[in-house]
């Protein structure tokens, strides 16, 4: 069937959507902060991949490590410089993070310019169910799945993961048993934004000419919808919700193109949001919880 390649394409890009949402979900689940600067950190990861590839011919799979470290450093600074000083002033944190996102976009414009840029990394393609799929995109999707599973295992099987759950459930009790709550919160912010920047690197495999300073806005919106559906604070929930979003978007493009719509991509995006919202009506707490 003609729709099968679109379904598979949706799974591949949905894997990237899921990965870029993990950090947003983790930060909200642990710190109870809506990171409205989320898309700007995706943008930073995209520019890291672009710079490493264009300047030094380093493929994005390798530069992803650099983006992770840069993102973790940025996440720690965001916690220390923005989230912690504002305490329980939730509205102030939202405003501060929104301002930070705008600042990052302007800094990127000064460094890389306002124009759309990109690169193309290709090592061939394979055919799956009639779909010619670039190996680099498949690698990005598989890498996203591996990262999501590793993060899930980290939260379930390690001291760091158990400490996060203790802090979320009872911060005072966590302090009583010797957990450094401030350190756990800072590390959670660092890991959350680090994974977001890493996702931005893998996203560039799908947008060869789409990197620009203001690219983050749509991904922030998409990220919040996916995170809410998946369950704010969980890992595999947002990842699975990202797969659903990718399939809805890709299959919707096929349907609206077949119906002769002038802008099938915009209609597919609209349909994706509608379907996700309908799912939330039946599962308002999301697919999973932390």
C-alpha positions in Angstrom: 0.0 0.0 0.0 1.1 3.6 -0.7 0.5 4.6 2.9 3.1 2.2 4.4 6.2 4.3 3.4 4.6 7.3 5.0 3.9 5.3 8.2 7.5 4.1 8.3 8.7 7.7 7.7 6.5 8.8 10.5 8.1 6.3 12.9 11.6 7.5 11.9 11.0 11.2 12.4 8.8 10.5 15.4 11.7 8.8 17.1 13.6 12.2 16.9 10.5 14.1 18.1 10.4 11.7 21.1 14.0 12.2 21.9 13.9 16.0 21.8 10.9 15.9 24.2 12.6 13.7 26.9 14.5 16.6 28.4 11.4 18.8 28.6 9.5 16.1 30.3 12.3 15.3 32.7 12.8 18.9 33.8 9.1 19.4 34.4 8.8 16.1 36.2 11.6 16.8 38.6 11.9 20.6 38.9 8.2 21.4 38.1 9.4 24.0 35.7 8.0 24.4 32.1 11.1 25.0 30.1 9.7 27.4 27.5 13.3 27.9 26.2 13.2 24.3 25.1 13.3 25.0 21.4 16.3 27.3 21.7 18.4 24.4 23.1 17.3 22.2 20.2 18.5 25.1 18.0 21.9 25.1 19.8 22.3 21.4 19.2 21.5 21.9 15.5 24.1 24.6 15.2 26.7 22.4 17.0 26.1 19.7 14.3 26.3 22.2 11.5 29.5 23.8 12.7 31.3 20.5 13.4 30.3 19.2 10.0 31.1 22.2 7.9 34.2 23.3 9.7 35.8 20.0 10.5 33.8 17.4 8.6 32.8 15.7 11.8 29.6 13.7 11.3 26.6 14.4 13.6 26.7 11.0 15.3 30.1 12.1 16.7 29.2 15.8 17.3 26.2 14.6 19.3 28.6 14.0 22.3 29.8 17.6 22.1 26.2 18.8 22.0 25.3 16.7 25.0 28.2 18.1 27.1 27.5 21.7 26.0 23.8 21.2 26.8 24.6 19.7 30.2 26.8 22.7 31.0 24.1 25.1 29.8 21.5 23.2 31.9 23.5 23.5 35.0 24.0 27.2 34.5 20.2 27.6 33.8 19.5 25.9 37.1 22.0 27.9 39.1 21.4 31.2 37.4 17.7 31.2 36.7 15.6 28.4 38.3 17.2 28.3 41.8 17.4 32.0 42.5 13.7 32.5 41.6 12.6 29.8 44.1 8.9 29.1 44.0 8.0 32.1 41.8 6.7 30.0 38.9 5.5 32.9 36.8 8.8 34.6 37.1 10.6 31.4 36.0 8.4 31.2 32.9 9.2 34.8 32.0 12.9 34.4 32.7 13.1 31.2 30.6 11.2 32.8 27.8 13.6 35.8 27.9 16.5 33.3 27.9 15.2 31.5 24.8 14.9 34.9 23.0 18.4 35.8 24.0 19.8 32.5 22.8 18.1 33.0 19.4 19.6 36.5 19.1 23.1 35.3 20.1 22.8 32.6 17.5 21.8 35.2 14.9 24.9 37.2 15.7 27.2 34.2 15.5 25.8 32.3 12.5 23.7 35.0 10.8 19.9 35.1 10.2 19.8 32.9 7.0 18.7 29.3 6.8 21.7 27.0 6.7 22.3 23.2 6.7 24.4 20.4 5.5 23.9 17.0 4.0 25.5 13.8 5.3 24.7 10.8 3.3 26.2 7.3 3.3 23.7 5.6 1.1 20.1 4.3 1.5 18.2 1.1 1.9 14.8 0.0 0.8 12.2 -1.0 3.3 8.6 -1.8 2.2 9.1 0.3 -0.9 10.6 3.2 1.0 14.1 4.4 0.1 15.3 5.4 3.5 18.6 7.1 4.0 20.9 5.2 6.3 21.8 8.3 8.2 18.2 9.0 9.1 17.8 5.4 10.2 20.9 5.7 12.3 19.4 8.8 13.9 16.2 7.0 14.7 18.0 4.0 16.2 20.3 6.3 18.2 17.2 8.1 19.6 15.7 4.8 20.7 18.9 3.7 22.4 19.3 7.0 24.2 15.7 6.9 25.4 16.1 3.3 26.7 19.4 4.2 28.4 17.8 7.1 30.1 14.8 5.0 31.2 17.2 2.4 32.7 19.2 5.1 34.4 16.1 6.4 36.1 15.0 2.9 37.1 18.2 1.1 38.0 20.7 3.7 39.4 21.2 5.7 42.5 20.6 8.9 40.5 17.3 7.6 39.3 16.2 6.5 42.7 17.3 9.8 44.2 15.2 11.7 41.6 12.1 9.7 42.5 12.8 10.4 46.2 13.2 14.1 45.6 10.0 14.3 43.5 8.0 12.4 46.1 9.3 14.1 49.3 12.2 16.6 49.1 12.4 16.9 52.9 12.4 13.1 53.4 15.1 12.8 50.7 17.3 15.3 52.7 16.8 13.4 55.9 18.1 10.2 54.3 21.2 12.0 53.0 20.3 12.9 49.5 21.7 16.2 48.3 18.5 17.6 46.8 20.1 20.7 45.2 22.7 18.5 43.4 19.9 16.2 42.1 17.9 19.1 40.9 21.0 20.6 39.2 21.9 17.3 37.6 18.3 16.8 36.4 18.4 20.2 34.7 21.8 19.4 33.2 20.7 16.0 31.8 17.4 17.4 30.6 18.9 20.2 28.5 21.9 18.0 27.5 19.5 15.4 25.9 17.5 18.3 24.3 20.7 19.6 22.6 21.7 16.1 21.6 18.2 15.7 20.0 18.8 18.9 18.1 21.9 17.3 16.5 20.0 14.3 15.3 17.1 16.5 14.1 19.5 18.1 11.5 19.6 14.7 9.7 16.0 15.5 8.7 16.2 19.3 7.9 19.2 19.7 5.6 18.4 23.4 5.0 16.3 24.2 8.0 18.7 25.4 10.6 18.1 29.0 11.7 18.2 31.1 15.0 14.4 31.1 15.3 13.7 27.4 14.5 13.0 26.6 18.1 9.4 28.0 18.4 7.5 25.2 16.6 9.6 22.5 18.4 8.7 24.0 21.8 5.0 23.8 20.9 5.4 20.2 19.6 7.4 19.2 22.6 4.8 20.4 25.1 2.0 18.6 23.4 4.0 15.4 23.1 5.3 15.6 26.7 1.8 16.1 28.1 0.5 13.1 26.1 3.4 10.9 27.1 3.2 11.9 30.8 5.2 14.8 32.1 8.2 13.4 34.1 8.4 10.0 32.3 10.8 9.0 29.6 9.4 6.3 27.5 5.9 7.9 27.5 7.0 11.0 25.6 9.2 8.9 23.4 6.2 6.8 22.4 4.0 9.9 22.1 6.7 11.3 19.7 6.3 8.2 17.5 2.6 8.7 17.4 3.0 12.4 16.5 5.4 11.5 13.7 3.1 8.9 12.3 0.1 11.3 12.5 2.0 14.0 10.7 3.5 11.8 8.0 0.3 9.8 7.2 -1.7 13.1 7.4 0.5 14.6 4.8 -0.2 11.6 2.5 -3.9 11.9 3.1 -4.2 15.6 2.5 -1.9 15.4 -0.5 -4.2 12.8 -2.0 -7.2 15.0 -1.3 -5.5 17.9 -3.2 -4.9 20.3 -0.4 -2.6 23.2 -1.3 -0.7 23.0 2.0 -0.8 19.3 3.1 2.1 19.7 5.6 0.2 22.4 7.6 -3.0 20.4 7.5 -1.1 17.3 8.7 0.4 19.3 11.6 -3.1 20.5 12.5 -4.5 16.9 12.3 -1.6 15.7 14.5 -2.4 18.2 17.3 -6.1 17.4 17.1 -5.5 13.6 17.3 -3.1 14.0 20.3 -5.6 16.3 22.1 -8.4 13.7 21.5 -6.1 11.0 23.0 -5.7 13.3 26.0 -9.4 13.3 26.5 -9.3 9.6 27.2 -5.9 9.6 29.0 -5.6 13.1 30.7 -2.7 12.1 32.8 -0.6 11.0 29.8 0.5 7.5 28.8 3.0 7.1 31.6 4.1 8.8 34.8 7.5 9.2 36.4 
